[in-house]
Amino acid sequence: MTRTFQRVLALVLIVAGAALLLSVAANRMSAASDQREFEATLERLRTAPEPEERTAPASLPVGEPIGTLEMPRIGLSGVVVEGDSDSVLDGAIGHLSDTPLPWLPGNSALAAHRDAIFRPLRGVVLGDILRLKTPHGDFHYRVRETVIVKPEDLWVLDATPTSMLTLISCFPFDYIGHAPERFIVRADRIPTTFQIVRTGRLGLLER
């Protein structure tokens, strides 16, 4: 290998590395901008005047913000948006439309990229608390299990008789390229007798 070729190869690698870093930075800036827009929309929904009787929707259009998911102990925070397309997952946590919305009974599934919003999930432990704030109520969950499955293991999306969250991300977290497995976090809704809804009235929650 000649010295000239080595110089050219080194230059190519440097340029490629710089381009990759710029791409990652641009994607993160775009995701942060999307998050701010979603959060502003949610805040408008939370503070808008409510009719005396409000009805939580059974479905939402793709791209509609649902709420904000937080796991304080591991530093996870992100806006949840309806749908799981690439355009949604590039800037938010996506709700799988084939599963019930969080304010409805059953198994609500949320997905996000392992190298973005769901990266903190690598530190999750059993018993961790999740908080999901939505315009239709705030809901709390406790992690009961984590499992690693293949992409075709769709049983994690099966309907359940009780309310729960299933979080989905690619695995391993440090894998380069298309990861071969999925990291699953399953969390049960914490029973709450009452909560104060945005209108200031007490709302009865399921036990």
Backbone torsions as a table, in degrees:
resi	resn	phi	psi	omega
1	MET	NA	122.7	-177.0
2	THR	-75.9	161.2	179.6
3	ARG	-63.6	-38.0	179.3
4	THR	-63.1	-43.9	178.8
5	PHE	-62.4	-40.3	178.6
6	GLN	-61.0	-41.4	179.3
7	ARG	-64.0	-44.9	-180.0
8	VAL	-62.4	-43.6	179.8
9	LEU	-62.8	-43.0	178.7
10	ALA	-62.0	-41.5	179.7
11	LEU	-64.3	-42.7	178.9
12	VAL	-61.2	-43.3	-179.8
13	LEU	-65.4	-38.9	178.8
14	ILE	-64.6	-45.3	179.5
15	VAL	-63.5	-42.4	179.7
16	ALA	-63.4	-42.7	178.5
17	GLY	-63.4	-42.2	179.2
18	ALA	-64.6	-40.4	179.1
19	ALA	-63.7	-39.4	178.7
20	LEU	-64.5	-44.3	179.0
21	LEU	-62.8	-41.5	178.0
22	LEU	-64.2	-38.0	178.7
23	SER	-64.5	-44.7	178.8
24	VAL	-61.8	-44.7	-179.7
25	ALA	-62.4	-41.8	179.6
26	ALA	-64.3	-41.4	179.1
27	ASN	-63.2	-40.3	-179.7
28	ARG	-69.0	-37.7	177.3
29	MET	-65.7	-40.5	178.4
30	SER	-64.7	-42.4	179.0
31	ALA	-63.2	-41.8	179.0
32	ALA	-63.0	-38.9	178.0
33	SER	-65.1	-42.8	177.8
34	ASP	-61.0	-43.4	-180.0
35	GLN	-58.9	-43.2	-179.4
36	ARG	-63.5	-40.5	179.1
37	GLU	-65.2	-43.4	178.8
38	PHE	-63.3	-42.5	179.9
39	GLU	-63.3	-38.6	177.8
40	ALA	-64.1	-40.8	178.0
41	THR	-63.4	-44.2	179.2
42	LEU	-62.6	-40.2	179.6
43	GLU	-63.8	-38.6	177.0
44	ARG	-64.0	-39.8	179.0
45	LEU	-66.0	-39.2	-178.0
46	ARG	-69.1	-33.2	-173.5
47	THR	-99.3	-5.9	179.9
48	ALA	-68.3	146.6	177.2
49	PRO	-59.1	138.0	-178.9
50	GLU	-107.2	144.6	170.8
51	PRO	-67.1	164.0	-178.3
52	GLU	-56.8	-41.8	178.2
53	GLU	-116.7	117.5	179.7
54	ARG	-111.6	147.7	-179.1
55	THR	-118.2	123.1	177.1
56	ALA	-73.5	132.9	-176.6
57	PRO	-70.0	151.1	176.8
58	ALA	-87.1	-14.9	178.4
59	SER	-153.4	161.4	180.0
60	LEU	-138.2	153.3	175.4
61	PRO	-70.3	150.9	178.0
62	VAL	-58.9	135.2	-179.5
63	GLY	95.4	-8.4	-179.9
64	GLU	-79.1	129.2	178.1
65	PRO	-67.4	140.0	-178.0
66	ILE	-105.0	-43.0	-176.9
67	GLY	175.1	-168.5	179.7
68	THR	-120.9	124.2	178.8
69	LEU	-98.3	132.6	179.6
70	GLU	-134.6	139.3	169.1
71	MET	-129.2	89.2	-170.5
72	PRO	-56.7	-37.9	-173.6
73	ARG	-64.0	-34.7	-177.8
74	ILE	-104.2	3.5	176.3
75	GLY	76.0	26.3	179.4
76	LEU	-92.8	131.7	176.3
77	SER	-154.9	132.5	179.1
78	GLY	-169.0	157.2	178.4
79	VAL	-83.2	137.4	177.0
80	VAL	-97.8	130.5	-176.1
81	VAL	-127.6	146.4	179.5
82	GLU	-67.6	132.1	177.1
83	GLY	106.2	159.8	-179.8
84	ASP	-132.0	29.5	176.8
85	SER	-73.8	165.8	178.9
86	ASP	-59.2	-37.8	-178.5
87	SER	-64.8	-32.3	176.8
88	VAL	-75.6	-48.8	-174.2
89	LEU	-70.4	-18.4	177.5
90	ASP	-67.8	-21.3	-176.7
91	GLY	-133.8	4.6	-175.2
92	ALA	-160.1	177.9	169.2
93	ILE	-88.5	129.3	-177.2
94	GLY	-97.8	138.1	173.3
95	HIS	-94.0	126.0	179.6
96	LEU	-71.7	117.4	-170.6
97	SER	-64.1	-20.1	179.3
98	ASP	-80.0	-2.8	178.3
99	THR	-112.9	157.4	-175.6
100	PRO	-65.9	150.7	173.4
101	LEU	-65.9	153.9	-171.7
102	PRO	-57.7	-29.2	-179.0
103	TRP	-83.6	0.8	175.8
104	LEU	-103.3	155.2	177.8
105	PRO	-65.2	148.1	174.2
106	GLY	120.8	-164.1	-173.9
107	ASN	-100.1	102.2	179.0
108	SER	-91.0	125.8	-176.8
109	ALA	-107.1	132.8	179.0
110	LEU	-124.7	141.1	-178.8
111	ALA	-131.3	148.9	175.0
112	ALA	-158.6	164.3	-177.9
113	HIS	-71.1	143.5	-179.1
114	ARG	-72.4	-22.7	-178.8
115	ASP	-100.6	16.2	178.7
116	ALA	-134.9	-116.2	-171.8
117	ILE	-61.6	-37.2	-175.8
118	PHE	-90.0	8.3	178.8
119	ARG	-59.0	-37.8	178.3
120	PRO	-61.1	-14.7	-179.6
121	LEU	-61.3	-17.8	178.0
122	ARG	-62.0	-19.1	-179.8
123	GLY	-103.3	8.5	-176.9
124	VAL	-70.4	146.6	176.3
125	VAL	-133.7	160.2	178.7
126	LEU	-60.4	137.9	-179.3
127	GLY	96.1	-11.7	177.6
128	ASP	-59.5	147.0	-177.7
129	ILE	-102.6	134.3	174.2
130	LEU	-110.7	143.4	176.8
131	ARG	-125.8	125.3	178.6
132	LEU	-117.8	112.4	-178.2
133	LYS	-100.0	121.2	-178.8
134	THR	-130.6	164.7	175.5
135	PRO	-65.0	-12.3	-177.4
136	HIS	-111.2	20.2	177.5
137	GLY	129.4	159.0	175.7
138	ASP	-105.9	133.0	-174.3
139	PHE	-126.0	141.9	-179.2
140	HIS	-119.6	144.7	-177.8
141	TYR	-136.0	154.6	176.0
142	ARG	-121.4	129.4	-179.6
143	VAL	-65.6	126.0	178.7
144	ARG	-111.0	-19.9	177.0
145	GLU	-164.6	155.8	170.1
146	THR	-127.9	139.7	-179.9
147	VAL	-139.3	156.2	175.1
148	ILE	-114.3	124.9	-175.3
149	VAL	-131.9	169.8	172.9
150	LYS	-83.1	156.5	-179.2
151	PRO	-56.6	-28.5	-178.4
152	GLU	-84.0	-2.7	-179.7
153	ASP	-81.1	79.0	-174.6
154	LEU	-82.4	1.4	179.3
155	TRP	-61.7	-21.4	-179.8
156	VAL	-67.2	-14.6	179.0
157	LEU	-96.9	1.2	-177.7
158	ASP	-58.3	148.1	177.7
159	ALA	-63.9	148.1	179.0
160	THR	-128.6	151.6	-179.3
161	PRO	-74.2	-18.3	-179.7
162	THR	-115.4	163.4	-178.5
163	SER	-80.2	132.1	-179.0
164	MET	-155.2	167.6	173.4
165	LEU	-116.0	140.5	170.5
166	THR	-120.6	117.2	178.9
167	LEU	-99.0	136.3	-174.7
168	ILE	-127.7	130.5	175.2
169	SER	-146.9	159.1	178.5
170	CYS	-71.2	155.1	-177.0
171	PHE	-147.9	144.5	1.5
172	PRO	-69.9	158.1	-176.8
173	PHE	-66.9	-31.8	-177.0
174	ASP	-98.5	11.6	-178.1
175	TYR	-70.3	137.9	177.2
176	ILE	-95.9	124.3	-177.5
177	GLY	99.6	-162.9	-178.8
178	HIS	-73.6	112.4	-177.2
179	ALA	-67.0	142.6	-174.3
180	PRO	-84.5	-10.7	-175.1
181	GLU	-133.0	176.1	178.9
182	ARG	-126.6	137.7	176.8
183	PHE	-98.0	125.4	-173.8
184	ILE	-118.1	131.1	172.6
185	VAL	-116.4	125.6	179.8
186	ARG	-115.6	127.1	-174.7
187	ALA	-132.6	135.3	-179.3
188	ASP	-91.7	142.2	174.4
189	ARG	-62.1	133.5	177.1
190	ILE	-82.1	123.0	-178.8
191	PRO	-60.4	132.7	178.2
192	THR	-134.3	133.4	-176.8
193	THR	-76.2	-49.0	-178.5
194	PHE	-136.1	154.0	169.5
195	GLN	-142.8	152.8	177.0
196	ILE	-91.0	116.6	179.9
197	VAL	-81.7	173.4	-170.8
198	ARG	-62.8	-24.1	179.6
199	THR	-76.2	-7.2	-178.6
200	GLY	91.6	-2.7	178.9
201	ARG	-89.1	153.5	175.8
202	LEU	-80.0	129.6	178.7
203	GLY	-114.9	132.0	-179.9
204	LEU	-77.7	128.5	176.9
205	LEU	-103.0	164.8	178.6
206	GLU	-69.1	151.7	175.0
207	ARG	-94.2	NA	NA
